[in-house]
Amino acid sequence: MRAFYFITLSLVFAPAPAGAQKIIDLGHSLAVTDPSWTGARVFERTPEQGQGYVGGTFSSDEHFGTHLDAPAHFGGAWTVDRIPVDRLVRPGICINVTGKPEDYQVTIADVKAFEAKNGAIPEGSIVMIATGWDARWPDQKKYMNERGGVKHFPGIHPDAAAYLAKDRKIAGLGIDTPSVDYGPSAAFETHKLTMPLNVFHIENAARLTSLPAKGFTLVVAPIKLAGGSGGPTRVFALLP
């Protein structure tokens, strides 16, 4: 006979902003048919059903679906399980660049224009870049937009990323495309500039175009994979 033990845990969450009333899910569900970087199947789930229960097993690439890139992915100190939890619940900023060309790179001029209108980006915040590219999800061909072995989608110019990481000292940087580096990048310059400064990334985000420019809190909850370079992640915006 199997014995069952029930343990009650007291969980402490960072408080939502005063009067927070709306929560927006900023991620895609994980599915076998979702786009992957190589086009190969990197996610599997096998459902299981027994007497009185439903379960399952799954396996996944660390960088699949809506996911977090830990700083250790490109030279930083922290694997996904080592990121201080207080860096995962932070004020959110959203820079909207929808309507730009497919290979557009967010520039320092874009960031400074945002600041001229909305004020300086606070130190320690998480900056999300809304491009609208998530409208192409989950079509592998349209989302990766690869031609002649080169992908085409918007990203963040290394100079803008360096400004955010070094001058504004942000905690995280996210985007609704496959990578913070734009599609044609072969050297992952933005990754290499920001991650040694322990800035984490969120990629393949969703519904960023529904966010205001500021005034909300982001909750980033990656799978706590020991030694992981990243992992599938739930991302929420808490709005007043």
Residue frames as a rotation matrix with the C-alpha (Angstrom) as fourth column:
MET 1
0.578 0.816 0.000 0.00
0.816 -0.578 0.000 0.00
0.000 0.000 -1.000 0.00
ARG 2
-0.307 -0.706 0.638 1.37
0.688 -0.628 -0.364 3.40
0.658 0.327 0.679 -0.98
ALA 3
0.125 0.280 -0.952 1.53
0.896 -0.444 -0.013 6.07
-0.426 -0.851 -0.306 1.70
PHE 4
0.127 -0.020 0.992 0.94
0.656 -0.748 -0.099 9.71
0.744 0.663 -0.082 0.81
TYR 5
-0.176 -0.253 -0.951 2.30
0.896 -0.441 -0.049 12.66
-0.407 -0.861 0.305 2.73
PHE 6
0.486 0.404 0.775 1.01
0.680 -0.732 -0.045 16.21
0.549 0.549 -0.631 2.32
ILE 7
-0.320 -0.675 -0.665 3.29
0.901 -0.435 0.007 19.10
-0.294 -0.596 0.747 3.18
THR 8
0.796 0.586 0.149 2.06
0.605 -0.775 -0.185 22.69
0.007 0.238 -0.971 3.34
LEU 9
-0.332 -0.938 0.097 4.59
0.943 -0.332 0.015 25.23
0.018 0.096 0.995 2.12
SER 10
0.575 0.405 -0.710 4.50
0.423 -0.891 -0.166 28.94
-0.700 -0.205 -0.684 2.80
LEU 11
-0.036 -0.549 0.835 5.48
0.995 -0.093 -0.018 30.73
0.088 0.830 0.550 -0.40
VAL 12
0.150 -0.005 -0.989 6.66
0.366 -0.929 0.060 34.31
-0.919 -0.371 -0.137 -0.35
PHE 13
0.172 -0.024 0.985 6.10
0.980 -0.097 -0.173 36.31
0.099 0.995 0.007 -3.52
ALA 14
-0.899 -0.406 -0.166 7.27
0.406 -0.913 0.034 39.79
-0.166 -0.037 0.985 -4.35
PRO 15
-0.133 0.933 -0.335 4.22
0.406 -0.257 -0.877 42.03
-0.904 -0.253 -0.344 -4.04
ALA 16
-0.082 0.236 0.968 2.43
0.979 -0.162 0.123 43.20
0.186 0.958 -0.217 -7.16
PRO 17
-0.881 -0.203 0.427 2.22
0.186 -0.979 -0.080 46.94
0.434 0.009 0.901 -7.70
ALA 18
-0.740 0.639 -0.211 -0.42
0.083 -0.224 -0.971 48.64
-0.667 -0.736 0.113 -5.58
GLY 19
0.076 0.905 -0.419 -3.78
-0.548 -0.313 -0.776 48.15
-0.833 0.288 0.472 -7.23
ALA 20
-0.828 -0.414 -0.378 -2.53
-0.538 0.396 0.744 45.59
-0.158 0.819 -0.551 -9.77
GLN 21
0.038 0.968 0.248 -5.60
-0.604 0.220 -0.766 44.20
-0.796 -0.121 0.594 -11.51
LYS 22
0.869 0.291 -0.400 -4.48
-0.488 0.373 -0.790 42.64
-0.080 0.881 0.466 -14.79
ILE 23
0.004 -0.862 0.507 -2.03
-0.288 0.484 0.826 39.84
-0.958 -0.149 -0.246 -15.56
ILE 24
0.693 0.141 -0.707 -0.78
-0.718 0.042 -0.695 39.22
-0.068 0.989 0.130 -19.11
ASP 25
0.537 -0.491 0.686 0.82
0.230 0.867 0.441 35.92
-0.812 -0.079 0.579 -20.08
LEU 26
0.495 -0.438 -0.750 3.83
-0.758 -0.640 -0.126 36.78
-0.425 0.631 -0.649 -22.26
GLY 27
-0.591 -0.768 0.247 4.70
-0.570 0.614 0.546 33.25
-0.570 0.182 -0.801 -23.38
HIS 28
-0.025 0.487 -0.873 3.77
-0.861 0.433 0.266 30.52
0.508 0.758 0.409 -25.84
SER 29
0.679 0.248 0.691 2.67
-0.549 0.797 0.253 27.05
-0.488 -0.551 0.677 -24.74
LEU 30
-0.478 -0.878 -0.017 5.20
-0.728 0.385 0.567 24.31
-0.491 0.283 -0.824 -25.45
ALA 31
0.684 0.684 0.255 4.22
-0.379 0.631 -0.677 21.95
-0.624 0.367 0.691 -28.26
VAL 32
0.111 -0.646 0.755 6.02
0.483 0.699 0.527 19.43
-0.869 0.306 0.390 -30.45
THR 33
0.357 0.144 0.923 5.15
0.934 -0.058 -0.353 21.43
0.002 0.988 -0.155 -33.56
ASP 34
0.857 -0.034 -0.514 6.62
0.100 -0.968 0.232 24.74
-0.505 -0.250 -0.826 -32.33
PRO 35
0.791 -0.612 0.008 9.50
-0.187 -0.254 -0.949 26.36
0.583 0.749 -0.315 -34.24
SER 36
0.711 -0.684 -0.163 13.03
0.459 0.276 0.845 25.38
-0.532 -0.676 0.510 -33.26
TRP 37
0.321 -0.658 -0.681 16.32
-0.464 -0.736 0.493 27.09
-0.825 0.158 -0.542 -34.10
THR 38
-0.710 -0.702 0.051 17.47
-0.350 0.414 0.840 24.31
-0.611 0.579 -0.540 -36.42
GLY 39
-0.150 0.739 -0.656 14.08
-0.956 0.061 0.287 23.17
0.252 0.670 0.698 -37.64
ALA 40
-0.614 -0.116 -0.781 14.65
-0.031 0.992 -0.123 19.78
0.789 -0.051 -0.613 -36.03
ARG 41
0.561 0.827 -0.041 12.24
-0.071 0.097 0.993 18.41
0.825 -0.554 0.113 -33.44
VAL 42
-0.561 -0.825 0.070 13.76
-0.066 -0.039 -0.997 19.26
0.825 -0.564 -0.032 -30.05
PHE 43
-0.584 0.453 0.674 10.70
-0.799 -0.172 -0.577 18.85
-0.146 -0.875 0.462 -27.82
GLU 44
-0.523 0.453 -0.722 8.80
-0.052 0.829 0.557 15.67
0.851 0.328 -0.410 -27.05
ARG 45
-0.527 0.391 0.755 5.97
-0.837 -0.083 -0.541 14.90
-0.149 -0.916 0.371 -24.69
THR 46
-0.649 0.311 -0.695 4.52
-0.031 0.901 0.432 11.46
0.760 0.302 -0.575 -24.02
PRO 47
-0.056 0.698 0.714 1.24
-0.922 -0.311 0.232 11.40
0.384 -0.645 0.661 -22.07
GLU 48
-0.862 -0.164 -0.479 0.66
0.023 0.932 -0.362 8.65
0.506 -0.323 -0.800 -19.54
GLN 49
-0.034 0.897 0.441 -2.59
-0.866 -0.247 0.435 7.51
0.499 -0.367 0.785 -18.00
GLY 50
-0.889 -0.264 -0.374 -2.99
-0.044 0.862 -0.504 5.10
0.456 -0.432 -0.778 -15.13
GLN 51
-0.144 0.857 -0.495 -5.64
0.797 0.397 0.455 4.13
0.586 -0.329 -0.741 -12.66
GLY 52
0.614 0.558 -0.559 -7.03
0.784 -0.512 0.351 7.41
-0.090 -0.654 -0.751 -11.43
TYR 53
0.248 -0.550 -0.797 -4.29
0.115 -0.800 0.588 9.70
-0.962 -0.238 -0.136 -12.65
VAL 54
0.907 -0.118 0.404 -2.94
0.393 -0.110 -0.913 11.41
0.152 0.987 -0.054 -15.76
GLY 55
0.431 -0.832 -0.349 0.77
0.057 -0.361 0.931 12.10
-0.900 -0.421 -0.108 -16.17
GLY 56
0.976 -0.150 0.160 3.45
0.163 0.008 -0.987 12.28
0.146 0.989 0.032 -18.78
THR 57
0.189 -0.965 -0.182 7.11
0.621 -0.026 0.783 12.69
-0.760 -0.261 0.595 -19.61
PHE 58
0.991 0.082 0.110 8.78
0.137 -0.586 -0.799 15.35
-0.002 0.806 -0.591 -21.70
SER 59
0.021 -0.996 -0.088 12.20
0.810 -0.035 0.586 16.33
-0.587 -0.084 0.806 -22.98
SER 60
0.934 0.336 0.118 13.26
0.348 -0.790 -0.505 19.67
-0.077 0.513 -0.855 -24.38
ASP 61
-0.072 -0.891 0.449 16.15
0.732 -0.353 -0.583 21.69
0.678 0.287 0.677 -25.67
GLU 62
-0.312 -0.094 -0.946 17.10
0.862 -0.448 -0.239 24.37
-0.401 -0.889 0.221 -23.13
HIS 63
-0.725 -0.015 -0.688 16.50
-0.163 -0.967 0.193 27.10
-0.669 0.253 0.699 -25.71
PHE 64
-0.814 0.546 0.197 13.07
0.467 0.414 0.781 26.19
0.345 0.728 -0.592 -27.04
GLY 65
0.226 0.974 -0.019 9.76
0.858 -0.190 0.478 28.02
0.462 -0.124 -0.878 -27.01
THR 66
0.646 -0.018 0.763 9.45
-0.294 -0.928 0.227 31.01
0.705 -0.371 -0.605 -24.72
HIS 67
0.600 -0.526 -0.603 12.68
0.735 0.660 0.155 30.63
0.317 -0.537 0.782 -22.79
LEU 68
0.907 -0.418 -0.043 15.33
-0.326 -0.765 0.555 32.32
-0.265 -0.490 -0.831 -20.70
ASP 69
0.458 -0.881 -0.119 18.98
0.298 0.278 -0.913 32.49
0.838 0.382 0.390 -21.72
ALA 70
0.851 -0.255 -0.459 21.03
0.443 -0.121 0.888 32.41
-0.282 -0.959 0.010 -18.54
PRO 71
0.734 -0.614 -0.290 24.14
-0.637 -0.771 0.020 34.63
-0.236 0.170 -0.957 -18.52
ALA 72
-0.038 -0.793 0.608 26.34
-0.333 0.584 0.740 31.51
-0.942 -0.174 -0.286 -18.56
HIS 73
0.722 0.382 0.577 25.04
0.398 0.453 -0.798 30.82
-0.566 0.806 0.175 -22.09
PHE 74
0.601 -0.559 0.571 27.62
0.499 -0.296 -0.815 33.33
0.625 0.774 0.101 -23.36
GLY 75
-0.222 -0.962 0.158 30.27
0.420 -0.240 -0.875 33.97
0.880 -0.128 0.457 -20.73
GLY 76
0.146 0.316 0.937 28.31
-0.648 -0.686 0.332 35.18
0.748 -0.656 0.105 -17.71
ALA 77
-0.741 -0.550 0.385 28.65
-0.621 0.343 -0.705 33.85
0.256 -0.761 -0.595 -14.18
TRP 78
-0.408 0.678 0.611 25.14
-0.648 0.257 -0.717 32.52
-0.644 -0.688 0.334 -13.60
THR 79
-0.935 0.345 -0.085 23.53
0.215 0.738 0.640 29.34
0.284 0.580 -0.764 -14.84
VAL 80
-0.261 0.916 0.304 19.75
-0.096 -0.338 0.936 29.44
0.961 0.215 0.176 -14.80
ASP 81
0.482 0.463 -0.744 19.51
0.621 0.418 0.663 28.08
0.618 -0.782 -0.086 -11.26
ARG 82
-0.266 -0.712 -0.649 22.04
0.961 -0.249 -0.120 30.63
-0.077 -0.656 0.751 -9.99
ILE 83
-0.467 0.166 0.868 20.27
0.259 -0.913 0.314 33.79
0.845 0.372 0.383 -11.12
PRO 84
-0.972 0.131 -0.194 19.30
0.159 -0.236 -0.959 35.65
-0.171 -0.963 0.208 -7.92
VAL 85
-0.348 0.920 0.177 15.54
0.937 0.346 0.045 35.35
-0.020 0.182 -0.983 -7.60
ASP 86
0.127 0.422 -0.898 15.16
0.455 -0.829 -0.326 39.08
-0.882 -0.367 -0.297 -6.90
ARG 87
-0.710 -0.415 -0.569 16.37
-0.306 -0.547 0.779 39.77
-0.635 0.727 0.261 -10.44
LEU 88
-0.904 0.373 0.211 13.46
0.409 0.603 0.685 37.79
0.128 0.705 -0.697 -11.86
VAL 89
0.264 0.957 -0.116 10.71
0.963 -0.257 0.078 40.05
0.045 -0.132 -0.990 -10.48
ARG 90
-0.633 -0.643 -0.431 11.46
0.599 -0.759 0.253 43.58
-0.490 -0.098 0.866 -11.63
PRO 91
0.156 0.619 -0.770 9.91
-0.191 -0.746 -0.639 46.73
-0.969 0.246 0.002 -13.09
GLY 92
-0.021 -0.082 0.996 9.18
0.834 0.548 0.063 46.21
-0.551 0.832 0.057 -16.77
ILE 93
-0.187 -0.076 -0.979 9.89
-0.435 -0.888 0.152 48.47
-0.881 0.454 0.133 -19.72
CYS 94
0.163 0.250 0.954 8.52
0.695 0.657 -0.291 47.88
-0.700 0.711 -0.067 -23.23
ILE 95
-0.424 -0.350 -0.835 10.03
-0.409 -0.748 0.522 49.52
-0.808 0.563 0.174 -26.31
ASN 96
0.372 0.705 0.604 7.65
0.332 0.507 -0.795 49.05
-0.867 0.496 -0.045 -29.24
VAL 97
-0.490 -0.583 -0.648 9.21
-0.484 -0.436 0.759 48.98
-0.725 0.685 -0.068 -32.71
THR 98
-0.009 0.563 0.827 6.42
0.515 0.711 -0.479 47.29
-0.857 0.422 -0.296 -34.64
GLY 99
0.885 0.462 -0.054 6.21
0.153 -0.399 -0.904 47.95
-0.439 0.792 -0.424 -38.36
LYS 100
0.202 -0.898 -0.391 9.97
-0.743 -0.400 0.536 47.92
-0.638 0.183 -0.748 -38.97
PRO 101
0.278 -0.159 -0.947 11.68
-0.841 0.437 -0.320 45.88
0.464 0.886 -0.012 -41.74
GLU 102
0.898 0.205 -0.389 12.34
-0.073 0.942 0.327 42.19
0.433 -0.265 0.861 -41.16
ASP 103
0.227 -0.899 -0.374 16.05
0.799 0.392 -0.456 42.66
0.557 -0.196 0.807 -40.45
TYR 104
0.489 0.017 0.872 15.62
-0.207 -0.969 0.135 45.73
0.847 -0.247 -0.470 -38.29
GLN 105
-0.207 -0.572 -0.794 17.96
0.817 0.346 -0.462 46.24
0.539 -0.744 0.396 -35.34
VAL 106
0.848 0.502 -0.169 16.84
0.494 -0.636 0.593 48.38
0.190 -0.586 -0.787 -32.41
THR 107
0.016 -0.875 0.483 19.30
0.513 -0.408 -0.756 51.28
0.858 0.260 0.442 -32.16
ILE 108
-0.642 -0.295 -0.708 20.57
0.757 -0.395 -0.521 53.57
-0.126 -0.870 0.477 -29.43
ALA 109
-0.930 0.333 0.157 18.49
-0.258 -0.894 0.366 56.27
0.262 0.300 0.917 -31.14
ASP 110
-0.094 0.930 -0.356 15.37
0.039 0.361 0.932 54.14
0.995 0.074 -0.071 -30.57
VAL 111
-0.035 0.023 -0.999 16.22
0.927 0.375 -0.024 53.72
0.374 -0.927 -0.035 -26.89
LYS 112
-0.842 -0.349 -0.412 16.99
0.490 -0.813 -0.314 57.40
-0.225 -0.466 0.856 -26.36
ALA 113
-0.693 0.691 0.205 13.81
-0.311 -0.543 0.780 58.42
0.651 0.476 0.592 -28.17
PHE 114
0.128 0.705 -0.698 11.92
0.489 0.567 0.663 56.14
0.863 -0.426 -0.272 -25.79
GLU 115
-0.274 -0.319 -0.907 13.66
0.962 -0.107 -0.253 57.75
-0.017 -0.942 0.336 -22.80
ALA 116
-0.979 -0.077 0.188 12.96
0.102 -0.987 0.128 61.25
0.175 0.144 0.974 -24.09
LYS 117
-0.295 0.953 0.071 9.26
-0.361 -0.179 0.915 60.42
0.885 0.244 0.397 -23.99
ASN 118
0.588 0.626 -0.512 9.07
0.070 0.591 0.803 58.13
0.806 -0.508 0.304 -20.96
GLY 119
0.707 -0.424 0.566 12.03
-0.703 -0.340 0.625 59.02
-0.073 -0.840 -0.538 -18.75
ALA 120
-0.291 -0.932 -0.218 15.30
-0.914 0.338 -0.224 57.19
0.283 0.134 -0.950 -18.15
ILE 121
0.417 0.350 -0.839 15.10
-0.191 0.936 0.296 53.41
0.889 0.036 0.457 -18.02
PRO 122
0.693 -0.100 0.713 15.47
-0.719 -0.154 0.677 52.45
0.042 -0.983 -0.179 -14.34
GLU 123
-0.447 -0.884 -0.138 18.54
-0.813 0.466 -0.351 50.52
0.374 -0.045 -0.926 -13.22
GLY 124
-0.872 -0.004 0.489 17.72
-0.284 0.818 -0.500 46.87
-0.398 -0.575 -0.715 -12.63
SER 125
0.140 0.981 -0.132 14.63
-0.705 0.005 -0.709 46.81
-0.695 0.192 0.693 -14.82
ILE 126
-0.404 -0.147 0.903 13.76
0.453 0.825 0.337 44.23
-0.795 0.545 -0.267 -17.49
VAL 127
-0.299 0.213 -0.930 13.47
-0.667 -0.744 0.044 45.70
-0.683 0.633 0.365 -20.98
MET 128
-0.093 0.377 0.922 11.22
0.521 0.807 -0.278 43.98
-0.849 0.454 -0.271 -23.50
ILE 129
-0.764 -0.182 -0.620 11.33
-0.417 -0.594 0.688 44.77
-0.493 0.784 0.378 -27.22
ALA 130
0.103 0.891 0.442 7.97
0.185 0.419 -0.889 44.45
-0.977 0.173 -0.122 -28.98
THR 131
-0.822 -0.414 -0.390 8.27
-0.312 -0.245 0.918 43.84
-0.476 0.876 0.072 -32.73
GLY 132
0.201 0.961 -0.189 5.02
-0.844 0.072 -0.531 41.98
-0.497 0.266 0.826 -33.44
TRP 133
-0.473 -0.491 -0.732 7.01
-0.820 0.550 0.160 39.05
0.324 0.675 -0.662 -34.86
ASP 134
-0.848 0.143 0.510 5.12
-0.220 0.780 -0.586 36.64
-0.482 -0.609 -0.630 -32.59
ALA 135
0.182 0.933 -0.311 2.15
-0.750 -0.073 -0.657 36.92
-0.636 0.353 0.687 -34.98
ARG 136
0.038 -0.259 -0.965 4.08
-0.896 0.419 -0.148 34.41
0.442 0.870 -0.216 -37.15
TRP 137
-0.850 -0.332 0.409 4.14
-0.508 0.722 -0.469 31.77
-0.139 -0.606 -0.783 -34.39
PRO 138
0.326 -0.704 0.631 4.00
-0.349 0.531 0.772 28.73
-0.879 -0.472 -0.072 -34.62
ASP 139
0.996 0.056 0.069 4.82
0.045 0.349 -0.936 28.51
-0.077 0.935 0.345 -38.35
GLN 140
0.359 -0.932 0.056 8.47
0.550 0.260 0.793 27.37
-0.754 -0.254 0.606 -38.57
LYS 141
-0.091 -0.417 0.905 8.95
0.992 -0.119 0.045 28.76
0.089 0.901 0.424 -42.08
LYS 142
0.490 0.360 0.794 7.42
0.391 -0.905 0.169 32.17
0.779 0.227 -0.584 -41.40
TYR 143
0.996 -0.040 -0.085 8.85
0.064 -0.378 0.924 32.56
-0.069 -0.925 -0.374 -37.91
MET 144
0.252 -0.967 0.030 12.47
0.497 0.156 0.853 31.66
-0.830 -0.200 0.521 -38.68
ASN 145
0.905 0.241 -0.351 12.10
-0.112 -0.660 -0.743 33.25
-0.411 0.711 -0.570 -42.13
GLU 146
0.017 -0.977 0.213 15.19
-0.062 0.212 0.975 31.51
-0.998 -0.030 -0.057 -43.50
ARG 147
0.979 0.178 -0.094 16.42
-0.095 -0.004 -0.995 32.03
-0.178 0.984 0.013 -47.05
GLY 148
0.567 -0.807 -0.162 19.68
-0.168 0.079 -0.983 30.70
0.806 0.585 -0.090 -48.43
GLY 149
0.080 -0.535 -0.841 20.72
0.762 0.576 -0.294 29.49
0.642 -0.618 0.454 -44.99
VAL 150
-0.916 -0.364 0.168 20.22
0.203 -0.782 -0.590 32.95
0.346 -0.506 0.790 -43.42
LYS 151
-0.139 0.878 -0.458 17.43
0.988 0.092 -0.124 33.77
-0.067 -0.469 -0.880 -40.98
HIS 152
-0.727 -0.015 0.686 15.64
0.217 -0.954 0.209 37.10
0.651 0.301 0.697 -41.19
PHE 153
0.434 0.835 -0.339 13.91
0.743 -0.119 0.658 38.66
0.510 -0.537 -0.672 -38.17
PRO 154
0.499 -0.216 0.839 14.35
-0.275 -0.958 -0.083 41.80
0.822 -0.189 -0.537 -36.03
GLY 155
0.307 -0.443 -0.842 16.75
0.867 0.495 0.056 42.05
0.392 -0.748 0.536 -33.12
ILE 156
0.956 -0.032 -0.291 18.72
0.154 -0.789 0.594 44.45
-0.249 -0.613 -0.750 -30.97
HIS 157
0.606 -0.777 0.168 21.85
-0.050 -0.247 -0.968 46.19
0.794 0.578 -0.189 -32.24
PRO 158
0.156 -0.622 -0.767 24.92
0.873 0.450 -0.188 45.49
0.462 -0.641 0.613 -30.07
ASP 159
-0.752 -0.456 0.476 25.41
0.235 -0.860 -0.453 49.22
0.615 -0.229 0.754 -29.47
ALA 160
0.007 0.845 0.534 21.87
-0.605 -0.421 0.675 49.58
0.796 -0.328 0.509 -28.10
ALA 161
0.704 0.221 -0.675 22.31
0.260 0.805 0.533 46.44
0.661 -0.551 0.509 -26.00
ALA 162
-0.286 -0.895 -0.342 25.60
0.790 -0.018 -0.613 47.74
0.542 -0.446 0.712 -24.60
TYR 163
-0.615 0.145 0.775 23.92
-0.285 -0.957 -0.047 51.02
0.735 -0.250 0.630 -23.66
LEU 164
0.465 0.880 0.099 21.14
-0.486 0.160 0.859 49.17
0.740 -0.447 0.502 -21.83
ALA 165
0.660 -0.227 -0.716 23.51
0.520 0.826 0.217 46.78
0.542 -0.516 0.663 -20.07
LYS 166
-0.297 -0.926 -0.234 26.34
0.869 -0.160 -0.468 49.18
0.396 -0.343 0.852 -19.19
ASP 167
-0.818 -0.032 0.575 24.73
-0.046 -0.992 -0.121 52.61
0.574 -0.125 0.809 -18.87
ARG 168
0.008 0.926 0.378 21.27
-0.769 -0.236 0.595 51.62
0.640 -0.295 0.710 -17.66
LYS 169
-0.838 -0.483 0.254 22.44
-0.528 0.605 -0.596 48.44
0.134 -0.633 -0.762 -15.89
ILE 170
0.187 0.975 -0.123 19.31
-0.929 0.216 0.300 46.46
0.319 0.058 0.946 -16.70
ALA 171
-0.167 -0.168 0.972 18.70
-0.657 0.754 0.018 42.99
-0.735 -0.635 -0.236 -15.24
GLY 172
-0.282 0.155 0.947 17.15
0.470 0.882 -0.004 41.39
-0.836 0.444 -0.322 -18.30
LEU 173
-0.527 0.059 -0.848 16.45
-0.689 -0.614 0.385 41.90
-0.498 0.787 0.364 -22.00
GLY 174
-0.355 0.479 0.803 13.63
0.320 0.869 -0.377 40.24
-0.878 0.124 -0.462 -23.91
ILE 175
-0.635 0.137 -0.760 12.10
-0.711 -0.488 0.506 40.10
-0.302 0.862 0.408 -27.37
ASP 176
0.284 0.848 0.448 9.27
-0.403 0.530 -0.746 38.42
-0.870 0.031 0.492 -29.31
THR 177
0.558 -0.239 -0.795 11.59
-0.766 0.221 -0.604 36.97
0.320 0.946 -0.060 -31.96
PRO 178
0.832 -0.209 -0.514 13.86
0.232 0.973 -0.019 33.88
0.504 -0.103 0.857 -31.93
SER 179
0.061 -0.908 -0.414 16.87
0.988 0.113 -0.101 35.84
0.139 -0.403 0.905 -30.64
VAL 180
0.603 0.047 -0.796 17.96
0.346 -0.915 0.208 39.19
-0.718 -0.401 -0.568 -29.23
ASP 181
-0.585 -0.755 -0.297 20.46
-0.099 -0.297 0.950 39.20
-0.805 0.585 0.099 -32.10
TYR 182
0.241 0.725 -0.645 18.80
-0.793 -0.236 -0.561 39.90
-0.559 0.647 0.518 -35.44
GLY 183
0.866 0.339 0.367 18.36
-0.162 0.885 -0.436 37.02
-0.473 0.318 0.822 -37.86
PRO 184
0.830 -0.536 -0.155 21.41
-0.079 0.163 -0.983 37.48
0.552 0.828 0.093 -40.12
SER 185
0.351 -0.744 0.569 23.80
-0.936 -0.302 0.182 37.61
0.037 -0.596 -0.802 -37.15
ALA 186
0.594 -0.245 -0.766 26.30
-0.054 0.938 -0.342 34.75
0.803 0.245 0.544 -37.22
ALA 187
-0.426 -0.896 -0.123 28.41
0.184 0.048 -0.982 35.85
0.886 -0.441 0.145 -34.24
PHE 188
0.406 0.694 -0.595 25.72
0.746 0.124 0.654 36.59
0.528 -0.709 -0.467 -31.60
GLU 189
-0.474 -0.723 0.503 27.26
0.359 -0.680 -0.639 39.97
0.804 -0.122 0.582 -30.86
THR 190
0.037 0.569 0.821 24.45
-0.616 -0.634 0.467 41.16
0.787 -0.523 0.327 -28.57
HIS 191
0.886 0.198 -0.419 24.61
0.135 0.756 0.641 37.96
0.443 -0.624 0.643 -26.55
LYS 192
0.191 -0.930 -0.314 28.36
0.850 0.316 -0.422 38.34
0.492 -0.186 0.851 -26.14
LEU 193
-0.480 -0.340 0.809 28.10
0.025 -0.927 -0.374 41.96
0.877 -0.159 0.453 -24.98
THR 194
0.112 0.684 0.721 25.34
-0.724 -0.440 0.531 41.58
0.680 -0.582 0.446 -22.41
MET 195
0.785 0.347 -0.514 25.75
-0.005 0.832 0.555 38.14
0.620 -0.433 0.654 -20.88
PRO 196
-0.194 -0.886 -0.422 29.21
0.663 0.199 -0.722 38.68
0.723 -0.420 0.549 -19.37
LEU 197
-0.767 0.028 0.641 27.48
-0.365 -0.840 -0.401 41.52
0.527 -0.542 0.655 -17.48
ASN 198
-0.921 0.381 -0.076 24.99
0.336 0.684 -0.648 38.95
-0.195 -0.622 -0.758 -16.12
VAL 199
-0.386 0.838 -0.387 22.04
-0.828 -0.499 -0.255 40.24
-0.407 0.222 0.886 -18.13
PHE 200
-0.575 0.263 0.775 19.65
0.296 0.950 -0.103 37.39
-0.763 0.170 -0.624 -18.86
HIS 201
-0.842 0.301 -0.448 17.59
-0.539 -0.415 0.733 37.18
0.035 0.858 0.512 -22.05
ILE 202
-0.165 0.839 0.519 14.00
0.027 0.530 -0.847 36.18
-0.986 -0.125 -0.110 -22.78
GLU 203
-0.843 -0.159 -0.514 13.38
-0.500 -0.125 0.857 34.98
-0.201 0.979 0.026 -26.33
ASN 204
-0.736 0.651 -0.188 10.27
0.268 0.535 0.801 33.88
0.622 0.539 -0.568 -28.23
ALA 205
-0.816 0.498 -0.295 8.09
0.148 -0.314 -0.938 36.03
-0.559 -0.809 0.182 -25.99
ALA 206
-0.498 0.741 0.451 4.45
0.777 0.150 0.612 36.68
0.386 0.655 -0.650 -26.89
ARG 207
0.448 0.892 0.065 1.94
0.800 -0.432 0.415 39.53
0.398 -0.134 -0.907 -26.71
LEU 208
-0.426 -0.669 -0.609 4.54
0.839 -0.544 0.011 42.20
-0.338 -0.507 0.793 -25.97
THR 209
-0.781 0.162 0.603 2.59
0.292 -0.758 0.583 44.60
0.552 0.631 0.545 -28.21
SER 210
0.304 0.949 -0.086 -0.15
0.487 -0.077 0.870 44.59
0.819 -0.307 -0.485 -25.55
LEU 211
0.052 -0.383 -0.922 2.17
0.993 -0.075 0.087 46.12
-0.102 -0.921 0.376 -22.95
PRO 212
0.990 0.143 0.008 2.39
0.143 -0.990 -0.015 49.79
0.006 0.016 -1.000 -22.02
ALA 213
0.422 -0.886 0.193 5.75
-0.164 -0.284 -0.945 51.53
0.891 0.367 -0.265 -22.18
LYS 214
-0.760 -0.650 0.011 6.21
-0.091 0.089 -0.992 51.37
0.644 -0.755 -0.127 -18.39
GLY 215
-0.356 0.626 0.694 4.34
-0.914 -0.386 -0.122 51.10
0.191 -0.678 0.710 -15.12
PHE 216
0.769 0.578 -0.272 4.15
-0.513 0.812 0.278 47.31
0.381 -0.074 0.921 -14.84
THR 217
0.057 -0.717 0.695 6.03
-0.833 0.349 0.429 44.50
-0.550 -0.603 -0.578 -13.13
LEU 218
0.251 -0.061 -0.966 7.54
-0.718 0.658 -0.228 41.51
0.649 0.751 0.122 -14.92
VAL 219
0.361 -0.129 0.924 7.64
-0.671 0.652 0.353 38.06
-0.648 -0.747 0.148 -13.33
VAL 220
0.192 -0.426 -0.884 10.13
-0.832 0.407 -0.377 35.71
0.521 0.808 -0.276 -15.05
ALA 221
0.342 0.059 0.938 9.94
-0.752 0.615 0.236 32.09
-0.563 -0.786 0.255 -13.90
PRO 222
0.009 -0.422 -0.906 12.38
-0.863 0.455 -0.220 29.76
0.505 0.784 -0.360 -15.72
ILE 223
0.890 0.125 -0.439 12.63
0.035 0.940 0.339 26.07
0.455 -0.317 0.832 -15.03
LYS 224
0.581 -0.684 0.440 15.26
-0.797 -0.371 0.476 25.81
-0.162 -0.628 -0.761 -12.29
LEU 225
0.941 -0.251 -0.227 17.62
0.105 0.853 -0.511 23.50
0.322 0.457 0.829 -14.13
ALA 226
0.684 -0.728 -0.047 20.85
-0.004 -0.068 0.998 22.86
-0.730 -0.682 -0.050 -12.23
GLY 227
-0.323 -0.938 0.123 23.76
0.252 0.040 0.967 23.99
-0.912 0.344 0.224 -14.39
GLY 228
0.284 0.548 0.787 21.43
0.871 0.196 -0.451 24.95
-0.401 0.813 -0.422 -17.23
SER 229
-0.833 -0.542 0.114 22.35
0.524 -0.704 0.480 27.51
-0.180 0.459 0.870 -19.87
GLY 230
-0.722 0.691 -0.030 18.65
-0.679 -0.699 0.224 28.38
0.133 0.182 0.974 -20.01
GLY 231
-0.886 0.450 0.111 15.24
0.411 0.874 -0.258 26.80
-0.213 -0.183 -0.960 -19.98
PRO 232
-0.311 0.877 0.366 11.56
0.540 -0.154 0.828 27.08
0.782 0.455 -0.426 -20.87
THR 233
-0.937 -0.172 -0.304 10.04
0.343 -0.611 -0.713 29.97
-0.063 -0.773 0.631 -18.95
ARG 234
0.239 0.970 0.049 6.73
0.955 -0.244 0.169 31.43
0.176 0.006 -0.984 -17.83
VAL 235
-0.891 -0.453 0.031 6.69
0.447 -0.887 -0.116 35.23
0.080 -0.089 0.993 -18.14
PHE 236
0.168 0.981 -0.098 3.93
0.978 -0.153 0.144 37.45
0.127 -0.120 -0.985 -16.74
ALA 237
-0.757 -0.260 0.600 3.26
0.198 -0.966 -0.168 41.16
0.623 -0.008 0.782 -16.72
LEU 238
-0.169 0.676 -0.717 1.37
0.973 -0.003 -0.232 42.59
-0.158 -0.737 -0.657 -13.73
LEU 239
-0.674 0.009 0.739 -0.47
0.366 -0.865 0.344 45.76
0.642 0.502 0.579 -14.74
PRO 240
-0.882 0.406 -0.240 -2.47
0.047 -0.432 -0.901 48.24
-0.469 -0.806 0.361 -12.65
